[in-house]
């Protein structure tokens, strides 16, 4: 996603129309090195829908031992979302067996 709220909003609209009920982001939802313009909206969009996520290399700075420069710069909603992310997500109910992201 890399802070791209416009594309995320479009994807969510399409997926909801298709009947998707839960979202999984597999890393780099947020990027401290990219244009920060959409970062707050991305956080709001992810919070507005059932979402799980795993850490990407860009998300990591927001998930663990967050530097003060980020906590002062970004919306608290960003950190509410990233605290829900984990290094790994496992799903055991898939017909093919365990799925690991």
C-alpha angles and dihedrals in degrees: 000000000000094000093308100144094169094059093040091052090051092048092049091051092052094045093048090051087053092055100257110160103181134032130214120194113200099204144302096058087142128034123192089194096053128076103296093210097105099034096099093048092048088054091049093048093050092047091050092062134046099271137168124183146184126220119265122195090261095046092051094082088060096044107049130033092346112207116242090240088067098042089053095045104044135059118267088237089069091060092044088059098042092050086064091056120094136192091249138016120198125192118194100179098072114116090233093055132256117359115202124192 
